[in-house]
Amino acid sequence: MTEWFDSHCHVDEEKFDEDRDTVLARMREHGITRYAVIGSDMKTSRHAIAFAKNHPGAVAVGGIHPHEAKGFREEDCEEIARWWKNGDIRAIGEIGLDYYYDFSPRDVQKTVCIRQMELAYEIGAPVAYHIRDAHGDMLEIMKSMKDRLTGGIIHCFSGSAEMAKEYLKLGYYISFAGPLTFKKAPKLQEAALLVPKDRLLIETDSPYMAPEPVRGRRNEPTNVRYVGMKLAELRGESAEETAAYTTENAMRIYGIRD
């Protein structure tokens, strides 16, 4: 069976409470044997950690999403640092900037993002970034901190091929989600063709961003295979090859050795 790694999902969220066991069984049935559950604030990060500890194949990522930046406290950094030291999380995230919703003021988003990037540098942790309608400002911040970047993932990449090149120069992995499979996604598909094999990841961001052919439904990690198969089609590879190197890349960035 082809095995896939969903590098970013929220299968621990309440939207899966009623049928999570069925979803997890379906994941195993379709070869989704490894996956990362991602926090968006301190509460959901703690929940992701607890979930990962009780589910083989899962790893946790914790941090403050730009939507939640307005609730950030400096002591949150101390707790995130403890999680990293204890091996509870494999990266800090998802952090970043979201100018589409602006649920937190933009200046606050920037301040909280930069503080967590500084924390990542202090403790040596990779970072998972959420960037929506804010690639210009995010790149400006990254370039200003070029000597203190610790690498990580541009989650659910939504930019152009040119933008992908800029993130690659800074040492990041590029992760593609459901939109890669959409019929009207030529820019994303162009970007997917130029990213080197050793920098490519796939994800679902479930329960959001469902790919074709399940678009419009609640997404789940099982559907990461559709993203992987589309990537394989675009790049002229077998699904097995794409699954192998995207899994290897996810394991590398998350520090998984078994």
VENFEN-V861773 format. One record per run of one state. SS is the DSSP state (a for helix, b for strand, c for the rest). FROM is the first residue (numbers start at 1). LEN is the number of residues. Records with the same first field share a line. If there is no record, write none. Layout:
SS=FROM-LEN  FROM-LEN
This chain:
c=1-3  10-4  17-3  30-2  39-3  54-4  63-3  72-2  87-5  99-7  124-3  133-2  145-1  149-3  155-6  170-2  177-1  182-4  195-2  203-18  236-3  254-5
b=4-6  32-7  58-5  92-7  127-6  152-3  172-5  200-3
a=14-3  20-10  42-12  66-6  74-13  106-18  135-10  146-3  161-9  178-4  186-9  197-3  221-15  239-15
